[in-house]
């Protein structure tokens, strides 16, 4: 086995890769792939724990809307019987959706589209 094919224990990187740390931004394709994988995992969690039922959806929306400090992943995990990792994935995808909504509304306002429905 050559140097390039040896794996560092636990890192998933080859021996040559270990010394190379890239701070380069992700490409558009990498971002899309990342979001696709995140959404798939979010959907798996949503379906597995039946979080899209009306009762659960109401419980989640009330918890998110009424929490001044935010919702902790361990607390969310306990409430819905999932692992903390699953709770992090679920809550982070909600953050992605909120960020997208805020950016979309901001862009619409700057473009003059927001608030023109009543005209």
Biotite code that builds the C-alpha atoms (Angstrom):
import biotite.structure as struc

atoms = struc.array([
    struc.Atom([0.000, 0.000, 0.000], chain_id="A", res_id=1, res_name="UNK", atom_name="CA", element="C"),
    struc.Atom([1.454, 3.373, -1.004], chain_id="A", res_id=2, res_name="UNK", atom_name="CA", element="C"),
    struc.Atom([1.650, 6.499, 1.092], chain_id="A", res_id=3, res_name="UNK", atom_name="CA", element="C"),
    struc.Atom([-1.346, 8.120, -0.613], chain_id="A", res_id=4, res_name="UNK", atom_name="CA", element="C"),
    struc.Atom([-3.625, 5.199, 0.134], chain_id="A", res_id=5, res_name="UNK", atom_name="CA", element="C"),
    struc.Atom([-2.823, 4.825, 3.855], chain_id="A", res_id=6, res_name="UNK", atom_name="CA", element="C"),
    struc.Atom([-5.613, 6.219, 5.988], chain_id="A", res_id=7, res_name="UNK", atom_name="CA", element="C"),
    struc.Atom([-5.048, 8.168, 9.165], chain_id="A", res_id=8, res_name="UNK", atom_name="CA", element="C"),
    struc.Atom([-7.007, 6.548, 11.963], chain_id="A", res_id=9, res_name="UNK", atom_name="CA", element="C"),
    struc.Atom([-10.364, 8.285, 12.408], chain_id="A", res_id=10, res_name="UNK", atom_name="CA", element="C"),
    struc.Atom([-9.735, 11.146, 10.004], chain_id="A", res_id=11, res_name="UNK", atom_name="CA", element="C"),
    struc.Atom([-10.812, 9.556, 6.731], chain_id="A", res_id=12, res_name="UNK", atom_name="CA", element="C"),
    struc.Atom([-7.908, 11.340, 5.029], chain_id="A", res_id=13, res_name="UNK", atom_name="CA", element="C"),
    struc.Atom([-4.837, 9.837, 3.439], chain_id="A", res_id=14, res_name="UNK", atom_name="CA", element="C"),
    struc.Atom([-1.415, 10.360, 4.983], chain_id="A", res_id=15, res_name="UNK", atom_name="CA", element="C"),
    struc.Atom([-0.621, 12.971, 2.350], chain_id="A", res_id=16, res_name="UNK", atom_name="CA", element="C"),
    struc.Atom([-3.841, 14.862, 3.068], chain_id="A", res_id=17, res_name="UNK", atom_name="CA", element="C"),
    struc.Atom([-3.140, 15.232, 6.786], chain_id="A", res_id=18, res_name="UNK", atom_name="CA", element="C"),
    struc.Atom([-0.867, 18.248, 6.415], chain_id="A", res_id=19, res_name="UNK", atom_name="CA", element="C"),
    struc.Atom([-3.111, 20.018, 3.916], chain_id="A", res_id=20, res_name="UNK", atom_name="CA", element="C"),
    struc.Atom([-5.877, 22.103, 5.444], chain_id="A", res_id=21, res_name="UNK", atom_name="CA", element="C"),
    struc.Atom([-7.952, 24.072, 3.005], chain_id="A", res_id=22, res_name="UNK", atom_name="CA", element="C"),
    struc.Atom([-9.889, 27.144, 3.974], chain_id="A", res_id=23, res_name="UNK", atom_name="CA", element="C"),
    struc.Atom([-11.127, 27.521, 0.415], chain_id="A", res_id=24, res_name="UNK", atom_name="CA", element="C"),
    struc.Atom([-14.842, 28.216, 0.179], chain_id="A", res_id=25, res_name="UNK", atom_name="CA", element="C"),
    struc.Atom([-17.046, 25.426, -1.088], chain_id="A", res_id=26, res_name="UNK", atom_name="CA", element="C"),
    struc.Atom([-17.975, 25.442, -4.746], chain_id="A", res_id=27, res_name="UNK", atom_name="CA", element="C"),
    struc.Atom([-21.616, 25.950, -5.697], chain_id="A", res_id=28, res_name="UNK", atom_name="CA", element="C"),
    struc.Atom([-21.905, 22.229, -6.518], chain_id="A", res_id=29, res_name="UNK", atom_name="CA", element="C"),
    struc.Atom([-20.453, 21.292, -3.113], chain_id="A", res_id=30, res_name="UNK", atom_name="CA", element="C"),
    struc.Atom([-22.924, 23.598, -1.356], chain_id="A", res_id=31, res_name="UNK", atom_name="CA", element="C"),
    struc.Atom([-25.836, 22.106, -3.298], chain_id="A", res_id=32, res_name="UNK", atom_name="CA", element="C"),
    struc.Atom([-24.649, 18.569, -2.496], chain_id="A", res_id=33, res_name="UNK", atom_name="CA", element="C"),
    struc.Atom([-24.278, 19.481, 1.178], chain_id="A", res_id=34, res_name="UNK", atom_name="CA", element="C"),
    struc.Atom([-27.788, 20.952, 1.310], chain_id="A", res_id=35, res_name="UNK", atom_name="CA", element="C"),
    struc.Atom([-29.199, 17.936, -0.530], chain_id="A", res_id=36, res_name="UNK", atom_name="CA", element="C"),
    struc.Atom([-27.673, 15.502, 1.957], chain_id="A", res_id=37, res_name="UNK", atom_name="CA", element="C"),
    struc.Atom([-28.769, 17.637, 4.919], chain_id="A", res_id=38, res_name="UNK", atom_name="CA", element="C"),
    struc.Atom([-32.355, 17.808, 3.593], chain_id="A", res_id=39, res_name="UNK", atom_name="CA", element="C"),
    struc.Atom([-32.443, 14.043, 3.041], chain_id="A", res_id=40, res_name="UNK", atom_name="CA", element="C"),
    struc.Atom([-31.348, 13.430, 6.628], chain_id="A", res_id=41, res_name="UNK", atom_name="CA", element="C"),
    struc.Atom([-33.857, 16.033, 7.898], chain_id="A", res_id=42, res_name="UNK", atom_name="CA", element="C"),
    struc.Atom([-36.640, 14.226, 6.011], chain_id="A", res_id=43, res_name="UNK", atom_name="CA", element="C"),
    struc.Atom([-35.529, 10.843, 7.377], chain_id="A", res_id=44, res_name="UNK", atom_name="CA", element="C"),
    struc.Atom([-35.680, 12.212, 10.930], chain_id="A", res_id=45, res_name="UNK", atom_name="CA", element="C"),
    struc.Atom([-39.018, 13.954, 10.302], chain_id="A", res_id=46, res_name="UNK", atom_name="CA", element="C"),
    struc.Atom([-40.579, 10.730, 9.009], chain_id="A", res_id=47, res_name="UNK", atom_name="CA", element="C"),
    struc.Atom([-38.950, 8.385, 11.548], chain_id="A", res_id=48, res_name="UNK", atom_name="CA", element="C"),
    struc.Atom([-40.159, 10.410, 14.525], chain_id="A", res_id=49, res_name="UNK", atom_name="CA", element="C"),
    struc.Atom([-43.450, 11.522, 12.895], chain_id="A", res_id=50, res_name="UNK", atom_name="CA", element="C"),
    struc.Atom([-42.529, 15.167, 13.400], chain_id="A", res_id=51, res_name="UNK", atom_name="CA", element="C"),
    struc.Atom([-44.812, 16.239, 10.565], chain_id="A", res_id=52, res_name="UNK", atom_name="CA", element="C"),
    struc.Atom([-47.984, 15.162, 12.358], chain_id="A", res_id=53, res_name="UNK", atom_name="CA", element="C"),
    struc.Atom([-50.153, 18.170, 13.255], chain_id="A", res_id=54, res_name="UNK", atom_name="CA", element="C"),
    struc.Atom([-49.604, 17.707, 17.003], chain_id="A", res_id=55, res_name="UNK", atom_name="CA", element="C"),
    struc.Atom([-45.836, 17.362, 16.707], chain_id="A", res_id=56, res_name="UNK", atom_name="CA", element="C"),
    struc.Atom([-45.548, 20.210, 14.192], chain_id="A", res_id=57, res_name="UNK", atom_name="CA", element="C"),
    struc.Atom([-47.509, 22.495, 16.549], chain_id="A", res_id=58, res_name="UNK", atom_name="CA", element="C"),
    struc.Atom([-45.335, 21.447, 19.481], chain_id="A", res_id=59, res_name="UNK", atom_name="CA", element="C"),
    struc.Atom([-42.150, 22.198, 17.509], chain_id="A", res_id=60, res_name="UNK", atom_name="CA", element="C"),
    struc.Atom([-43.353, 25.553, 16.185], chain_id="A", res_id=61, res_name="UNK", atom_name="CA", element="C"),
    struc.Atom([-44.491, 26.685, 19.650], chain_id="A", res_id=62, res_name="UNK", atom_name="CA", element="C"),
    struc.Atom([-41.193, 25.610, 21.165], chain_id="A", res_id=63, res_name="UNK", atom_name="CA", element="C"),
    struc.Atom([-39.186, 27.496, 18.544], chain_id="A", res_id=64, res_name="UNK", atom_name="CA", element="C"),
    struc.Atom([-41.385, 30.600, 18.622], chain_id="A", res_id=65, res_name="UNK", atom_name="CA", element="C"),
    struc.Atom([-41.612, 30.891, 22.408], chain_id="A", res_id=66, res_name="UNK", atom_name="CA", element="C"),
    struc.Atom([-37.998, 30.251, 23.350], chain_id="A", res_id=67, res_name="UNK", atom_name="CA", element="C"),
    struc.Atom([-35.935, 33.372, 24.012], chain_id="A", res_id=68, res_name="UNK", atom_name="CA", element="C"),
    struc.Atom([-32.670, 31.447, 24.403], chain_id="A", res_id=69, res_name="UNK", atom_name="CA", element="C"),
    struc.Atom([-33.260, 29.000, 21.578], chain_id="A", res_id=70, res_name="UNK", atom_name="CA", element="C"),
    struc.Atom([-33.787, 25.277, 21.838], chain_id="A", res_id=71, res_name="UNK", atom_name="CA", element="C"),
    struc.Atom([-30.981, 22.987, 22.930], chain_id="A", res_id=72, res_name="UNK", atom_name="CA", element="C"),
    struc.Atom([-30.376, 19.839, 20.916], chain_id="A", res_id=73, res_name="UNK", atom_name="CA", element="C"),
    struc.Atom([-30.302, 17.610, 24.033], chain_id="A", res_id=74, res_name="UNK", atom_name="CA", element="C"),
    struc.Atom([-33.643, 19.043, 25.191], chain_id="A", res_id=75, res_name="UNK", atom_name="CA", element="C"),
    struc.Atom([-35.163, 18.588, 21.717], chain_id="A", res_id=76, res_name="UNK", atom_name="CA", element="C"),
    struc.Atom([-33.783, 15.035, 21.550], chain_id="A", res_id=77, res_name="UNK", atom_name="CA", element="C"),
    struc.Atom([-35.358, 14.130, 24.908], chain_id="A", res_id=78, res_name="UNK", atom_name="CA", element="C"),
    struc.Atom([-38.725, 15.608, 23.923], chain_id="A", res_id=79, res_name="UNK", atom_name="CA", element="C"),
    struc.Atom([-38.954, 13.609, 20.706], chain_id="A", res_id=80, res_name="UNK", atom_name="CA", element="C"),
    struc.Atom([-37.040, 10.447, 21.629], chain_id="A", res_id=81, res_name="UNK", atom_name="CA", element="C"),
    struc.Atom([-34.142, 10.880, 19.219], chain_id="A", res_id=82, res_name="UNK", atom_name="CA", element="C"),
    struc.Atom([-30.386, 11.125, 19.523], chain_id="A", res_id=83, res_name="UNK", atom_name="CA", element="C"),
    struc.Atom([-28.741, 14.477, 20.149], chain_id="A", res_id=84, res_name="UNK", atom_name="CA", element="C"),
    struc.Atom([-27.028, 14.178, 16.757], chain_id="A", res_id=85, res_name="UNK", atom_name="CA", element="C"),
    struc.Atom([-30.392, 13.773, 15.039], chain_id="A", res_id=86, res_name="UNK", atom_name="CA", element="C"),
    struc.Atom([-31.733, 16.766, 16.958], chain_id="A", res_id=87, res_name="UNK", atom_name="CA", element="C"),
    struc.Atom([-28.767, 18.870, 15.808], chain_id="A", res_id=88, res_name="UNK", atom_name="CA", element="C"),
    struc.Atom([-29.357, 17.875, 12.172], chain_id="A", res_id=89, res_name="UNK", atom_name="CA", element="C"),
    struc.Atom([-33.078, 18.632, 12.443], chain_id="A", res_id=90, res_name="UNK", atom_name="CA", element="C"),
    struc.Atom([-32.652, 22.001, 14.168], chain_id="A", res_id=91, res_name="UNK", atom_name="CA", element="C"),
    struc.Atom([-29.811, 23.074, 11.875], chain_id="A", res_id=92, res_name="UNK", atom_name="CA", element="C"),
    struc.Atom([-31.972, 22.408, 8.801], chain_id="A", res_id=93, res_name="UNK", atom_name="CA", element="C"),
    struc.Atom([-34.669, 24.613, 10.312], chain_id="A", res_id=94, res_name="UNK", atom_name="CA", element="C"),
    struc.Atom([-31.991, 27.331, 10.665], chain_id="A", res_id=95, res_name="UNK", atom_name="CA", element="C"),
    struc.Atom([-31.109, 26.884, 6.984], chain_id="A", res_id=96, res_name="UNK", atom_name="CA", element="C"),
    struc.Atom([-34.765, 27.406, 6.083], chain_id="A", res_id=97, res_name="UNK", atom_name="CA", element="C"),
    struc.Atom([-35.076, 30.497, 8.268], chain_id="A", res_id=98, res_name="UNK", atom_name="CA", element="C"),
    struc.Atom([-31.888, 31.988, 6.823], chain_id="A", res_id=99, res_name="UNK", atom_name="CA", element="C"),
    struc.Atom([-33.141, 31.339, 3.282], chain_id="A", res_id=100, res_name="UNK", atom_name="CA", element="C"),
    struc.Atom([-36.482, 32.978, 4.084], chain_id="A", res_id=101, res_name="UNK", atom_name="CA", element="C"),
    struc.Atom([-34.779, 36.034, 5.612], chain_id="A", res_id=102, res_name="UNK", atom_name="CA", element="C"),
    struc.Atom([-32.419, 36.417, 2.646], chain_id="A", res_id=103, res_name="UNK", atom_name="CA", element="C"),
    struc.Atom([-35.282, 36.007, 0.179], chain_id="A", res_id=104, res_name="UNK", atom_name="CA", element="C"),
    struc.Atom([-37.406, 38.619, 1.955], chain_id="A", res_id=105, res_name="UNK", atom_name="CA", element="C"),
    struc.Atom([-34.433, 40.983, 2.171], chain_id="A", res_id=106, res_name="UNK", atom_name="CA", element="C"),
    struc.Atom([-33.777, 40.588, -1.558], chain_id="A", res_id=107, res_name="UNK", atom_name="CA", element="C"),
    struc.Atom([-37.469, 41.133, -2.322], chain_id="A", res_id=108, res_name="UNK", atom_name="CA", element="C"),
    struc.Atom([-37.532, 44.305, -0.230], chain_id="A", res_id=109, res_name="UNK", atom_name="CA", element="C"),
    struc.Atom([-34.419, 45.659, -1.927], chain_id="A", res_id=110, res_name="UNK", atom_name="CA", element="C"),
    struc.Atom([-35.969, 44.883, -5.309], chain_id="A", res_id=111, res_name="UNK", atom_name="CA", element="C"),
    struc.Atom([-39.210, 46.637, -4.430], chain_id="A", res_id=112, res_name="UNK", atom_name="CA", element="C"),
    struc.Atom([-41.315, 43.461, -4.541], chain_id="A", res_id=113, res_name="UNK", atom_name="CA", element="C"),
    struc.Atom([-42.150, 43.214, -0.852], chain_id="A", res_id=114, res_name="UNK", atom_name="CA", element="C"),
    struc.Atom([-45.261, 44.999, 0.301], chain_id="A", res_id=115, res_name="UNK", atom_name="CA", element="C"),
    struc.Atom([-46.649, 45.547, -3.190], chain_id="A", res_id=116, res_name="UNK", atom_name="CA", element="C"),
    struc.Atom([-49.443, 42.964, -2.840], chain_id="A", res_id=117, res_name="UNK", atom_name="CA", element="C"),
    struc.Atom([-51.991, 45.569, -1.782], chain_id="A", res_id=118, res_name="UNK", atom_name="CA", element="C"),
    struc.Atom([-51.589, 47.713, -4.906], chain_id="A", res_id=119, res_name="UNK", atom_name="CA", element="C"),
])
